[in-house]
Amino acid sequence: MKPVSLDELKTKMLSDAESIQAYNEADQELTLIQALYEMRERAGLSKTELADKLGTNSSGISRLEKNPLSASVKTLERYAAACGAKISLNIRYV
């Protein structure tokens, strides 16, 4: 069996609109997860400290950081504000 390069595999797997959409959504979620983690780290806050600021518990922060796409924009804005940051949304037409 001939080895397949990563580029070849990606091309084969992203051969239809549904696969491309799922790939882009996963990429978007990873970007948001990284941004949340970076905000908290830059603010020097533990999950517990951030939870106290937001009136929740550390497991709530963990859930948010693991699955941010299920959160409301208001929740994400509160998280950012507690970390001394601001979230802005960009709209692009394709």
Backbone as a printed PyTorch tensor [residue, N CA C, xyz], in Angstrom:
tensor([[[  0.8420,  -1.1760,   0.0000],
         [  0.0000,   0.0000,   0.0000],
         [  0.8910,   1.2450,   0.0000]],

        [[  0.5800,   2.1610,  -0.8670],
         [  1.3550,   3.4000,  -1.0100],
         [  0.9740,   4.3930,   0.0950]],

        [[  1.9730,   4.9860,   0.7540],
         [  1.6640,   5.9920,   1.7810],
         [  0.9680,   7.2080,   1.1620]],

        [[  0.1050,   7.8320,   1.9480],
         [ -0.6400,   9.0080,   1.4960],
         [ -0.1240,  10.2150,   2.2690]],

        [[  0.1590,  11.2980,   1.5470],
         [  0.6290,  12.5100,   2.2150],
         [ -0.5440,  13.2100,   2.9040]],

        [[ -0.2340,  14.0840,   3.8460],
         [ -1.2690,  14.8360,   4.5470],
         [ -2.0800,  15.6860,   3.5730]],

        [[ -1.4150,  16.3140,   2.6110],
         [ -2.1250,  17.1400,   1.6250],
         [ -3.0850,  16.3030,   0.7900]],

        [[ -2.6500,  15.0970,   0.3830],
         [ -3.5260,  14.2150,  -0.3980],
         [ -4.7330,  13.7820,   0.4280]],

        [[ -4.4860,  13.4430,   1.6770],
         [ -5.5650,  13.0250,   2.5620],
         [ -6.5660,  14.1510,   2.7740]],

        [[ -6.0640,  15.3570,   2.9960],
         [ -6.9280,  16.5170,   3.2050],
         [ -7.7720,  16.7740,   1.9570]],

        [[ -7.1740,  16.6740,   0.7740],
         [ -7.8940,  16.8830,  -0.4710],
         [ -9.0070,  15.8530,  -0.6320]],

        [[ -8.7070,  14.6000,  -0.3300],
         [ -9.7150,  13.5380,  -0.4430],
         [-10.8400,  13.7310,   0.5700]],

        [[-10.4940,  14.1140,   1.7920],
         [-11.4980,  14.2360,   2.8380],
         [-12.3600,  15.4830,   2.6840]],

        [[-11.8170,  16.5000,   2.0590],
         [-12.5710,  17.7460,   1.8800],
         [-13.0990,  17.8450,   0.4510]],

        [[-13.7280,  16.7870,   0.0110],
         [-14.1770,  16.7160,  -1.3710],
         [-15.6240,  17.1480,  -1.5740]],

        [[-16.3430,  17.4460,  -0.4910],
         [-17.7270,  17.8970,  -0.6550],
         [-18.0070,  19.0650,   0.2980]],

        [[-19.0860,  19.7770,   0.0260],
         [-19.4150,  20.9970,   0.7800],
         [-19.6430,  20.7150,   2.2620]],

        [[-20.2620,  19.5850,   2.5820],
         [-20.5330,  19.2540,   3.9780],
         [-19.2370,  19.0360,   4.7600]],

        [[-18.2870,  18.3500,   4.1680],
         [-16.9970,  18.1120,   4.8240],
         [-16.2260,  19.4110,   5.0060]],

        [[-16.2620,  20.2570,   4.0050],
         [-15.5690,  21.5520,   4.0780],
         [-16.1730,  22.3990,   5.1870]],

        [[-17.4960,  22.4250,   5.2940],
         [-18.1580,  23.2100,   6.3340],
         [-17.7760,  22.6910,   7.7240]],

        [[-17.7890,  21.3850,   7.9090],
         [-17.4240,  20.7970,   9.2030],
         [-15.9740,  21.1330,   9.5590]],

        [[-15.0920,  21.0650,   8.5750],
         [-13.6770,  21.3960,   8.7860],
         [-13.5360,  22.8510,   9.2180]],

        [[-14.2290,  23.7510,   8.5440],
         [-14.1400,  25.1830,   8.8720],
         [-14.7210,  25.4820,  10.2480]],

        [[-15.8050,  24.8040,  10.6150],
         [-16.3940,  25.0110,  11.9390],
         [-15.4540,  24.5300,  13.0320]],

        [[-14.8100,  23.4010,  12.8100],
         [-13.8560,  22.8850,  13.8000],
         [-12.6750,  23.8430,  13.9490]],

        [[-12.2280,  24.4050,  12.8410],
         [-11.1260,  25.3590,  12.8730],
         [-11.5360,  26.6190,  13.6290]],

        [[-12.7600,  27.0760,  13.3910],
         [-13.2730,  28.2630,  14.0790],
         [-13.3680,  28.0120,  15.5860]],

        [[-13.8430,  26.8340,  15.9590],
         [-13.9640,  26.5210,  17.3780],
         [-12.5980,  26.4590,  18.0470]],

        [[-11.6270,  25.8600,  17.3940],
         [-10.2780,  25.7830,  17.9510],
         [ -9.6970,  27.1810,  18.1480]],

        [[ -9.9170,  28.0650,  17.1980],
         [ -9.4420,  29.4450,  17.3110],
         [-10.0610,  30.1320,  18.5210]],

        [[-11.3520,  29.9230,  18.7320],
         [-12.0310,  30.5400,  19.8660],
         [-11.5540,  29.9490,  21.1940]],

        [[-11.3490,  28.6370,  21.2280],
         [-10.8300,  27.9880,  22.4380],
         [ -9.4740,  28.5790,  22.8000]],

        [[ -8.6110,  28.7340,  21.8100],
         [ -7.2840,  29.3040,  22.0530],
         [ -7.3860,  30.7440,  22.5380]],

        [[ -8.3120,  31.5140,  21.9660],
         [ -8.4750,  32.9150,  22.3610],
         [ -8.9470,  33.0190,  23.8120]],

        [[ -9.9040,  32.1730,  24.2110],
         [-10.3850,  32.2080,  25.5910],
         [ -9.2610,  31.8640,  26.5640]],

        [[ -8.5380,  30.8070,  26.2510],
         [ -7.4350,  30.3910,  27.1110],
         [ -6.3900,  31.5020,  27.2140]],

        [[ -6.0620,  32.1250,  26.0770],
         [ -5.0600,  33.1970,  26.0760],
         [ -5.5360,  34.3940,  26.8990]],

        [[ -6.8140,  34.7470,  26.7800],
         [ -7.3430,  35.8700,  27.5720],
         [ -7.1630,  35.6080,  29.0640]],

        [[ -7.5380,  34.4080,  29.4900],
         [ -7.4420,  34.0710,  30.9120],
         [ -5.9930,  34.0470,  31.3790]],

        [[ -5.1220,  33.4820,  30.5710],
         [ -3.6970,  33.4180,  30.9150],
         [ -3.0860,  34.8190,  30.9950]],

        [[ -3.3920,  35.6700,  30.0140],
         [ -2.8500,  37.0420,  30.0160],
         [ -3.3460,  37.8410,  31.2130]],

        [[ -4.5610,  37.5310,  31.6650],
         [ -5.1050,  38.2100,  32.8410],
         [ -4.5280,  37.6350,  34.1300]],

        [[ -3.8190,  36.5220,  34.0220],
         [ -3.2240,  35.8900,  35.2000],
         [ -4.2570,  35.2690,  36.1220]],

        [[ -5.3640,  34.8040,  35.5480],
         [ -6.4490,  34.2560,  36.3550],
         [ -6.5120,  32.7330,  36.2510]],

        [[ -6.7590,  32.1000,  37.3670],
         [ -7.0520,  30.6720,  37.3500],
         [ -8.5310,  30.5210,  36.9690]],

        [[ -8.9440,  29.3100,  36.6930],
         [-10.3600,  29.0800,  36.3900],
         [-11.2350,  29.4620,  37.5830]],

        [[-10.7550,  29.1660,  38.7730],
         [-11.5090,  29.4910,  39.9820],
         [-11.6450,  31.0020,  40.1600]],

        [[-10.5610,  31.7300,  39.9550],
         [-10.6010,  33.1930,  40.0890],
         [-11.5300,  33.8190,  39.0570]],

        [[-11.4610,  33.3250,  37.8220],
         [-12.3330,  33.8480,  36.7720],
         [-13.7920,  33.5040,  37.0940]],

        [[-14.0230,  32.2980,  37.5590],
         [-15.3820,  31.8830,  37.9250],
         [-15.9480,  32.8000,  39.0020]],

        [[-15.1410,  33.1390,  39.9990],
         [-15.5910,  34.0460,  41.0580],
         [-15.9960,  35.4010,  40.4820]],

        [[-15.2060,  35.9020,  39.5430],
         [-15.5270,  37.1920,  38.9130],
         [-16.8310,  37.1360,  38.1370]],

        [[-17.1390,  35.9710,  37.5750],
         [-18.3330,  35.8200,  36.7520],
         [-19.5320,  35.2630,  37.5140]],

        [[-19.3340,  34.9620,  38.7980],
         [-20.4300,  34.4380,  39.5950],
         [-20.8310,  33.0220,  39.2140]],

        [[-19.8560,  32.2230,  38.8440],
         [-20.1140,  30.8250,  38.4870],
         [-19.0860,  29.9510,  39.1860]],

        [[-18.9180,  28.7310,  38.7380],
         [-17.9030,  27.8600,  39.3390],
         [-16.8760,  27.4570,  38.2780]],

        [[-15.7870,  26.8790,  38.7240],
         [-14.7000,  26.5580,  37.7900],
         [-15.1110,  25.5140,  36.7580]],

        [[-16.0650,  24.6450,  37.0880],
         [-16.5100,  23.6700,  36.0860],
         [-17.2710,  24.3720,  34.9590]],

        [[-17.9480,  25.4660,  35.2700],
         [-18.6090,  26.2680,  34.2310],
         [-17.6010,  26.8890,  33.2880]],

        [[-16.4840,  27.3490,  33.8280],
         [-15.4120,  27.9080,  33.0010],
         [-14.8190,  26.8060,  32.1270]],

        [[-14.6050,  25.6380,  32.6990],
         [-14.0710,  24.5150,  31.9230],
         [-14.9910,  24.1520,  30.7640]],

        [[-16.3010,  24.0940,  31.0310],
         [-17.2640,  23.7680,  29.9640],
         [-17.2210,  24.8170,  28.8650]],

        [[-17.1660,  26.0830,  29.2570],
         [-17.1190,  27.1620,  28.2760],
         [-15.8570,  27.0780,  27.4290]],

        [[-14.7350,  26.8290,  28.0700],
         [-13.4750,  26.7650,  27.3350],
         [-13.3920,  25.5320,  26.4400]],

        [[-14.1130,  24.4810,  26.7550],
         [-14.1060,  23.2760,  25.9220],
         [-15.1040,  23.3530,  24.7700]],

        [[-16.1800,  24.1240,  24.9430],
         [-17.2280,  24.1850,  23.9370],
         [-17.7600,  25.6140,  23.8050]],

        [[-16.9190,  26.5420,  23.3270],
         [-17.3280,  27.9440,  23.2990],
         [-18.4060,  28.2740,  22.2650]],

        [[-18.5730,  27.4410,  21.2480],
         [-19.5680,  27.7600,  20.2270],
         [-20.9940,  27.6230,  20.7350]],

        [[-21.1840,  26.9630,  21.8640],
         [-22.5270,  26.8440,  22.4320],
         [-22.8680,  28.0360,  23.3300]],

        [[-21.8950,  28.8920,  23.5920],
         [-22.1010,  30.0490,  24.4700],
         [-22.7320,  31.2070,  23.7050]],

        [[-23.4500,  32.0390,  24.4250],
         [-24.0120,  33.2430,  23.8110],
         [-22.9110,  34.2940,  23.6480]],

        [[-23.1530,  35.2300,  22.7850],
         [-22.2040,  36.3280,  22.5980],
         [-22.0630,  37.1000,  23.9000]],

        [[-23.1710,  37.2740,  24.6110],
         [-23.1390,  37.9900,  25.8940],
         [-22.2200,  37.2830,  26.8920]],

        [[-22.2800,  35.9570,  26.9510],
         [-21.4120,  35.1920,  27.8440],
         [-19.9560,  35.3670,  27.4580]],

        [[-19.6710,  35.2930,  26.1710],
         [-18.2910,  35.4740,  25.7050],
         [-17.7930,  36.8850,  26.0170]],

        [[-18.6700,  37.8800,  25.8890],
         [-18.2930,  39.2650,  26.2020],
         [-18.0020,  39.4200,  27.6950]],

        [[-18.7980,  38.7850,  28.5490],
         [-18.5710,  38.8410,  29.9960],
         [-17.2510,  38.1730,  30.3640]],

        [[-16.9710,  37.0360,  29.7500],
         [-15.7130,  36.3160,  29.9720],
         [-14.5480,  37.2430,  29.6140]],

        [[-14.6210,  37.8400,  28.4290],
         [-13.5530,  38.7250,  27.9730],
         [-13.3830,  39.9130,  28.9120]],

        [[-14.4850,  40.5360,  29.2940],
         [-14.4160,  41.7040,  30.1830],
         [-13.7780,  41.3470,  31.5200]],

        [[-14.1020,  40.1690,  32.0460],
         [-13.5140,  39.7260,  33.3160],
         [-12.0110,  39.5160,  33.1920]],

        [[-11.5540,  39.2830,  31.9650],
         [-10.1170,  39.0970,  31.7070],
         [ -9.4440,  40.3960,  31.2530]],

        [[-10.2050,  41.4800,  31.2200],
         [ -9.6390,  42.7560,  30.7810],
         [ -9.4750,  42.8320,  29.2780]],

        [[-10.3650,  42.1550,  28.5610],
         [-10.2940,  42.1310,  27.0910],
         [-11.6720,  42.4520,  26.5250]],

        [[-11.7380,  42.5610,  25.2310],
         [-12.9920,  42.8310,  24.5420],
         [-13.0620,  41.9430,  23.3140]],

        [[-14.2380,  41.4060,  23.0550],
         [-14.4500,  40.5720,  21.8760],
         [-15.1340,  41.4090,  20.8120]],

        [[-14.6750,  41.2830,  19.5970],
         [-15.3610,  41.9270,  18.4860],
         [-15.6200,  40.8750,  17.4160]],

        [[-16.7650,  40.9950,  16.7790],
         [-17.1350,  40.0550,  15.7320],
         [-16.8860,  40.6900,  14.3720]],

        [[-16.4310,  39.8930,  13.4530],
         [-16.2100,  40.3510,  12.0830],
         [-17.1560,  39.5910,  11.1560]],

        [[-17.7580,  40.2860,  10.2520],
         [-18.6280,  39.6710,   9.2630],
         [-17.9280,  39.7630,   7.9080]],

        [[-17.8240,  38.6240,   7.2400],
         [-17.2140,  38.5880,   5.9120],
         [-18.2070,  37.9680,   4.9550]],

        [[-18.3350,  38.5360,   3.8140],
         [-19.1780,  37.9600,   2.7740],
         [-18.2960,  37.2100,   1.7950]],

        [[-18.6870,  36.0020,   1.4780],
         [-17.8820,  35.1760,   0.5790],
         [-18.5840,  34.9110,  -0.7130]]])
